[in-house]
Amino acid sequence: MARPRRNRRVCEAPAVDRFAPDPQHVAEGAALGPDRAPVVLTIDEYEALRLVDHEGLTHSECAQQMNISRTTATEICESAHHKVAEALVGGRELVIEGGSFELCGGNRADCFLSSCTRAGQCGGTEPRDSGPDRGQ
């Protein structure tokens, strides 16, 4: 029997959930149109990209933040990178939706991101440390 999938912890849903090529800036003869299905990036994939590529966390730190294993964090990042590349190179719409996740309640003492926008919203008044090897 397969192990049940664990929900990935996400700080917040993306502010923008859809990106599409501007038809005015598409090369002549390029195959864009409604017949090309959008690329779907899940919210947990978005969160992994945000943590690793935008916040600069390692895969291990990303895994800790999302409450998953390091190997799962790496797999999620690889999948997300592939999907973003597919959308950019193929001139396809990128839609961010779905996935296996739960929004952070803001009450986690182990959250070490200074950019966390939900910290303290649900009774999380414990001070957050800078995390492993961060903030020196």
QUIWOWO-V810611 format. One record per backbone hydrogen bond with DSSP energy under -1.0 kcal/mol. CO is the residue of the C=O (numbers start at 0). NH is the residue of the N-H. Records with the same first field share a line. If there is no record, write none. Layout:
BEGIN
CO->NH / NH
END
This chain:
BEGIN
7->101
9->103
16->95
18->93
21->24
22->25
26->29
29->31
32->35
38->94
40->96
41->45
42->46
43->47
44->48
45->49
46->50
47->51
48->52 / 53
49->54
50->56
57->61
58->62
59->63
60->64
61->65
62->67
65->8
68->72
69->73
70->74
71->75
72->76
73->77
74->78
75->79
76->80
77->81
78->82
79->83
80->84
81->85
82->86
83->87
84->88
85->89
86->91
92->38
93->18
94->40
97->42
99->7
101->9
105->119
112->115
117->120
122->124
130->133
END
